[in-house]
Amino acid sequence: MSASIYGFTVARLSGEEMSLDAYRGKVLLIVNTASRCGLTPQYAGLEALWQRFGERGLVVLGFPCNQFGAQEPGDATEISAFCTTNYGVSFPLFAKIEVNGPHTHPLYAYLKSAEPGVLGIEAIKWNFTKFLVDRSGAVVRRYAPTTTPEQIADDIEAALGG
């Protein structure tokens, strides 16, 4: 397992591999997303955070996941079209991953280990679980799926240093 968030490689929605080291020095909000979930309208709030704080160093990273109620069945083209057309998403989206079970993406294994959920249970509970990562690459907080992006704004402000 990587010693920091920057040691992970992830696939963009387009399929190209990239290192999270590209985001060194940024504040990250990492979210497992889905297009057909009751929480899907959070895409609008995530985009609003990206627009509000992006110039100051926030990057929202969306990781589509189909593990909860098969609520992200589309392929990369469908996911991109849905997010852009319905929510104007311009923050980075990545290839569909698994966040629980034997095929958990290594990034999510790391996030869950660094910041377990309620009662120390590491498993991701549902779509739109969020992890806040500070500028040094440390996972500082995990948020429940029902925590709205708007509710995280003050923590992001603090992580950005101001």
Phi, psi and omega in degrees: 000142181296150178276348177209167179299332185286350180275359184264145173249137181229158178262128174294165178301330178286349179103341181288140180278142175215152178270139175293350175301338178298340181258013179305134180088355178262159168268130183246141169241108185258127188225134170272126190243167176203145185272344184236041184248153175300338180266359182308326177302346175298341175307320181297317179292322178295317177297321179297319176298316180300316180291320183289317189248356184303316181294339180268356175120006176275138170232124174270130180241117181259129180240096178303142182215135182253018186276349184244102179064023181048045186268007173223067185279344187290166173271181185302319180296316180295317180298312180300312181298316180299310184295320181289312184292316187272331186230003179061029184298126176237354177285161184297132174246146184241171180297151180301136181227172170253140183249351178224163173085188187293341181251025178304132177299138181306325177300316182287329174299318179294311181301314182294323178290320182289328184217079179297159180280199180304138180061022178075011180279120185282330186306141174287131186281322185192178175302150176070028165287139186236144176235129176261127182241130183279179185297340179270359179092007180274136175284118185256336181198148175244139181239142179295156178306324183279352174288120184282156176305322180300326180289346183264349187306317181295321177294323177295316178304315179296316181295329179283348177090040177172000000 
